[in-house]
Amino acid sequence: MARFAAVFLLVLTVPGLGVASGTTVPLPAGLTPDAEARVVEVIDGSTVLLDDGETVRLAGIEAPNSASADAASSMEPLAEKAQQTLAHLVQGRRVGLASGDTPRDRYGRLRGHLVRRDDGTWIQGALLAAGLARVHSLVDDRAAIPEMLAIEHRARSERRGIWSQPRYRVRTADEADGGLHSFQLVEGRVKAAAVVRGRGYLNFGDDWREDFTVSIGPRDRRRFETADIAIEDYEGRMVRVRGWVDSFNGPMIEATHPEQIEVLE
């Protein structure tokens, strides 16, 4: 219980980082650039090419992409705006790269946080502040998540960028099935929380065979335990969950780490 309180208070006390679009957002403490290069091309809203030939995928965020699962469109709303904004931020500039414990993704791209060398602007923070990205942590990519959530929260509350678009709205648990096979933020009250044969389940409805559920695998559950969070502690809580919505006995998000689940009260 104390862990939930600590996380919630941290999110509440950091919103000063979520400054207006165009204002410098500093790199959070604890992130230290370990490489430097010049950006020669912006590939999309979260990927750049450096002058040393390396491709960098911005860690911890999900920007609108030109490759959309929406059959009605070949481009997600504001994908072009996100790419243009990233180009304005970094095209032709020298940047520092702060990489994490897993510096490359499965495609061989470098993965990390970018900071402009001339004025210290944290690129992830700037995109989130403009409302042109969502926080998307991975199990091996969890640096600066509280700071990013706080910036995202302010941009969302002010309906900047993607947060003015219905496609990117925070869905209720009852609406989760409308976001199948895509990255979504889903809010609701956990009606039941239990561990069954080593796997944790958060059920948001009366019928677990049809209603929205969060599943936490046995190995992943240990990360929650390390953070002093018992699966059962989520019961009765209002939470916001982020992740890829799949279909398995109704809409389901697989949670691999605690940062995917924000306790809202």
Sequence and secondary structure as in RCSB ss.txt:
>XXXX:A:sequence
MARFAAVFLLVLTVPGLGVASGTTVPLPAGLTPDAEARVVEVIDGSTVLLDDGETVRLAGIEAPNSASADAASSM
EPLAEKAQQTLAHLVQGRRVGLASGDTPRDRYGRLRGHLVRRDDGTWIQGALLAAGLARVHSLVDDRAAIPEMLA
IEHRARSERRGIWSQPRYRVRTADEADGGLHSFQLVEGRVKAAAVVRGRGYLNFGDDWREDFTVSIGPRDRRRFE
TADIAIEDYEGRMVRVRGWVDSFNGPMIEATHPEQIEVLE
>XXXX:A:secstr
 HHHHHHHHHHHH GGGS  TTS  B  TT    EEEEEEEEEETTEEEETTS EEEETTEE   SS S TT SS
 TTHHHHHHHHHHHHTT EEEEEEEEEEE TTS EEEEEEETTT BBHHHHHHHTT  EE  BTTB TTHHHHHH
HHHHHHHTT GGGGSGGGS EEGGGGGGGTTEEEEEEEE SEEEEETTEEEEE SS TTTS EEEE HHHHHHHH
HTT  GGGGTT EEEEEEEEEESSSEEEE  SGGGEEE  
